[in-house]
Amino acid sequence: VAALDAAAAAVPPEPRTHPGPPPGLYACEHVSMASVAVAVGRARLAALEGRAGDAVAALAAAVATQAALPYFEPPRHPWHVAPCLGWLQLTAAGDAGGAEATFRADLAARPANPRSLLGLAMTRSAQGDAAGAADAKKGAERRWRGREPLASPCPAFG
């Protein structure tokens, strides 16, 4: 983890670009991206070591950093980390209510995200809502069509 922190600290700030507020619309947000990568690395390590609370806290920081990034196409980070946070809340921390809130917040920002829909299905199932789970799973499958099977809201963690 110290090596990750050192690498992130070595990322230089970006020069201002125009238009937009600093660092500017066309900035790549390298410092923020390094912060997300370090937080995901911390979360993976904590999860492997059985420290669910630390894993959830690290991913919550990554989600907050990613959410603060301005809209850009293609996205600056290759995948949204919110479904991973919800997955860890559900599976590692046993917090179905917190996981549901995370998946619903991600769906508010990205309504067609099949990974968050699958996570919502899993949380509804864990809470005994078979009908809600079935509806969310159908939505996930509709949006995931033509790809490999959707087995997890977060393939990076499980």
Secondary structure per residue as TSV (DSSP state, phi and psi in degrees):
chain	resnum	aa	ss	phi	psi
A	1	V	-	360.0	-35.1
A	2	A	H	-61.6	-37.6
A	3	A	H	-66.3	-38.3
A	4	L	H	-63.5	-44.9
A	5	D	H	-61.0	-42.0
A	6	A	H	-64.6	-42.2
A	7	A	H	-64.3	-42.0
A	8	A	H	-65.9	-38.7
A	9	A	H	-66.7	-24.5
A	10	A	T	-82.2	-8.2
A	11	V	S	-70.9	120.6
A	12	P	-	-73.9	149.3
A	13	P	-	-64.7	153.1
A	14	E	-	-88.6	146.9
A	15	P	-	-68.9	154.4
A	16	R	-	-66.8	136.9
A	17	T	-	-119.1	169.4
A	18	H	S	-123.3	151.0
A	19	P	S	-86.1	-175.5
A	20	G	S	98.2	167.8
A	21	P	S	-68.8	157.8
A	22	P	T	-56.9	139.7
A	23	P	T	-81.5	-0.8
A	24	G	-	112.0	158.0
A	25	L	T	-58.4	-36.4
A	26	Y	T	-95.9	5.3
A	27	A	-	-69.5	148.1
A	28	C	-	-87.3	-8.3
A	29	E	-	61.0	43.1
A	30	H	H	-58.9	-39.9
A	31	V	H	-64.3	-44.0
A	32	S	H	-65.6	-40.2
A	33	M	H	-64.9	-38.7
A	34	A	H	-64.1	-38.9
A	35	S	H	-62.6	-42.4
A	36	V	H	-63.5	-45.7
A	37	A	H	-62.2	-42.2
A	38	V	H	-65.0	-42.9
A	39	A	H	-63.3	-40.9
A	40	V	H	-64.6	-41.6
A	41	G	H	-62.0	-43.4
A	42	R	H	-60.8	-43.2
A	43	A	H	-64.6	-41.9
A	44	R	H	-63.0	-44.9
A	45	L	H	-63.0	-46.2
A	46	A	H	-61.5	-41.6
A	47	A	H	-63.8	-42.4
A	48	L	H	-63.9	-32.0
A	49	E	T	-87.4	2.5
A	50	G	T	78.4	17.7
A	51	R	-	-98.8	76.5
A	52	A	H	-58.6	-42.8
A	53	G	H	-61.4	-41.8
A	54	D	H	-67.8	-37.8
A	55	A	H	-64.0	-44.9
A	56	V	H	-64.1	-42.7
A	57	A	H	-62.8	-42.2
A	58	A	H	-64.5	-43.6
A	59	L	H	-70.3	-32.4
A	60	A	H	-61.8	-38.2
A	61	A	H	-65.2	-40.6
A	62	A	H	-64.2	-42.0
A	63	V	H	-62.4	-43.4
A	64	A	H	-63.5	-43.0
A	65	T	H	-63.8	-45.7
A	66	Q	H	-64.7	-38.7
A	67	A	H	-66.3	-27.1
A	68	A	H	-80.5	-10.7
A	69	L	S	-70.3	140.4
A	70	P	-	-68.9	156.7
A	71	Y	-	-59.9	138.3
A	72	F	-	-157.6	140.2
A	73	E	S	-119.3	129.1
A	74	P	S	-67.9	161.4
A	75	P	-	-56.5	147.0
A	76	R	S	-69.2	-31.0
A	77	H	S	-107.3	139.9
A	78	P	S	-68.2	-16.0
A	79	W	S	-153.6	152.8
A	80	H	-	-80.9	130.8
A	81	V	S	-88.6	-10.0
A	82	A	H	-58.4	-42.7
A	83	P	H	-61.3	-30.3
A	84	C	H	-69.0	-39.0
A	85	L	H	-61.2	-48.1
A	86	G	H	-60.5	-40.1
A	87	W	H	-61.3	-46.0
A	88	L	H	-68.2	-37.7
A	89	Q	H	-59.7	-41.0
A	90	L	H	-74.5	-50.7
A	91	T	H	-87.7	-39.7
A	92	A	T	-91.5	-40.4
A	93	A	S	-95.3	-12.9
A	94	G	-	67.4	27.4
A	95	D	-	-106.7	80.0
A	96	A	H	-63.1	-37.6
A	97	G	H	-65.4	-44.1
A	98	G	H	-65.0	-39.8
A	99	A	H	-63.0	-44.0
A	100	E	H	-60.4	-43.5
A	101	A	H	-61.0	-40.2
A	102	T	H	-65.3	-47.0
A	103	F	H	-64.3	-40.0
A	104	R	H	-66.6	-38.1
A	105	A	H	-64.6	-40.8
A	106	D	H	-66.0	-39.1
A	107	L	H	-68.0	-28.1
A	108	A	H	-65.9	-35.0
A	109	A	H	-84.8	-33.9
A	110	R	S	-135.2	80.1
A	111	P	T	-58.0	-25.7
A	112	A	T	-100.9	15.2
A	113	N	-	-70.3	108.3
A	114	P	H	-66.8	-29.4
A	115	R	H	-66.3	-41.0
A	116	S	H	-71.8	-32.7
A	117	L	H	-64.7	-41.6
A	118	L	H	-63.6	-42.8
A	119	G	H	-61.9	-40.2
A	120	L	H	-62.5	-40.4
A	121	A	H	-60.0	-42.5
A	122	M	H	-66.4	-39.4
A	123	T	H	-69.2	-40.0
A	124	R	H	-63.4	-40.1
A	125	S	H	-62.8	-44.3
A	126	A	H	-63.2	-25.8
A	127	Q	T	-96.2	7.7
A	128	G	T	82.6	15.2
A	129	D	-	-101.4	83.4
A	130	A	H	-63.6	-39.8
A	131	A	H	-66.7	-44.7
A	132	G	H	-63.0	-38.1
A	133	A	H	-64.5	-43.9
A	134	A	H	-63.9	-42.8
A	135	D	H	-62.0	-46.6
A	136	A	H	-65.4	-38.8
A	137	K	H	-65.6	-40.3
A	138	K	H	-60.9	-41.9
A	139	G	H	-62.1	-40.5
A	140	A	H	-64.0	-45.1
A	141	E	H	-65.2	-38.4
A	142	R	H	-60.9	-40.3
A	143	R	H	-83.7	-12.3
A	144	W	T	-103.2	3.8
A	145	R	T	-49.4	142.9
A	146	G	T	79.3	7.5
A	147	R	S	-116.4	176.9
A	148	E	S	-57.6	159.3
A	149	P	-	-56.9	139.4
A	150	L	-	-88.0	102.6
A	151	A	-	-103.4	-22.4
A	152	S	-	-147.8	146.0
A	153	P	S	-66.2	-18.9
A	154	C	-	-145.0	90.3
A	155	P	T	-63.3	-20.2
A	156	A	T	-69.5	-21.8
A	157	F	T	-119.6	-14.7
A	158	G	-	178.5	360.0
